[in-house]
């Protein structure tokens, strides 16, 4: 997660009481690092949930505990975005100039939802997530 997008995640958490960020981490040090970064931005570290790699069935099932899928930038979600959409989650994305940054927007376009949750700026990204 790039610092710019993590800043957006933290603005959203700060504005939405009781919200949490769940993020997949493949390395054991990632959770500690992200929690420190959250604290440095004024967000309690217990609001960061570090999801572990699970089998496909368990991975998809955990989406039921979420209310919103926030895409990353500039490397957008690919399969995980598809799984979130399959689980019925709204997906917010901000496409960039590269293929890797436009995958989620392409999936939303195919579903006819691109005008609702595809934004053009980090400010719009945060504002839409807070509103939803």
N, C-alpha and C positions, 0 to 999 in steps of 0.2 A: 504494500500500500504506500503510495507516494505521500509525502507530507501534506501537500495541498488537499488531497482527498481525506486524509486522516483529520485534518483541521475541520473539514466539512462534517465528518462523522461526529466530531466532538461538539461542534455547534448544535447539531441536531440533538445529541444527548443532553446538552445543557438546556435546551429549549423544551424538551419533552420529558416531564417528570416521570420517573419510574422506568424509562426506556433503557434498554441494554443493547450493546453491539455484540453480536456473535460472529466470530471470524475464524475461518479454518486455518490452522497452523500445523505445518509438517515438521517444524523444528522446535525442540524443547525450550529454546531461549526466546522464541517469538513472543510468547505470552508475557513474560517478565518485561520485555522491551516495550510492548504495546501498553501495558499497564503503567509503566513509568512515564511514557509519552502522554497518556491520558491524564495522569496526575499533574504533569507539568502544564497541562492546558486547563486545569481546574476541574477535571472530571474524576470522580472517585473510581479507583481501579476496580472495584467490585462490579462496576457496570460494563466491564469488558469480559465477555465469555469466550474462552478459547476452545473452539470445537476441535476434536481430534478426528483423524482419518478413520472412517468406519466402512463397513461393507455397504454396498449399493442400497440395499433395502433399508438399513438403519439410517443411512445418510439422507435418503429421500424422506423418510418418516420424520426426521427432526425438523423439517420445514414447517410442520404443523404447529410448532411452538412459536413461530415467527408471524409477524404481521405485515412486514415490508421487506423487500430485497433491495439493498443499495448496491449498485454496481461500482466496481473500481475503475480508476482512470490513471493512466492512459491505456492500461491493459484491461479490457472489458472481460466480463465473465462469458464463458462459452457454454459448456455443458451444464455448469451449475446454474446459469440463467435459465436454460431450458427446463431444468429440474424444478426451479422455483416457480416458473410459469405453470408447469404441470401440477404443482401443489396448490395453485390458485393464488399465489402471492403477486401483488402489484410489484413491478420492477421499475426503479428509477435509474436512468442512465444518461450520460452525457457523451455522445459520440465525438471522436476526434478525427484526425486526418488519416489515420492508418487503419488497415484491416482489423488489427487486434483491438482497436478502440471502438469499432463499429458493430461488433457481432451482436451485442444485446439490442442495439437499435434496429438491426436487421430482423431479429426475431420479433420485436415489438411491431415492426412494419408488417410482417407476415400475418400477425394477429389483428392488425387494424388498430393497434393501441399506441402507435408512435406519437400521435399528437397529444396524448394525455400524459405520458410519463417520460418522454424523451426531451431533455432540456439542453439549453445552449451555454449555460455558465454555471460555475460553482455556486454562485448566489442563488440561482434558480433551483439548482439541485437541493440545496439545504432548505430553501423556502417550501418546495413541494413536499419534501419528506416531513417537515414540521407540520404542514397542513394536513397531510394524510395520517 
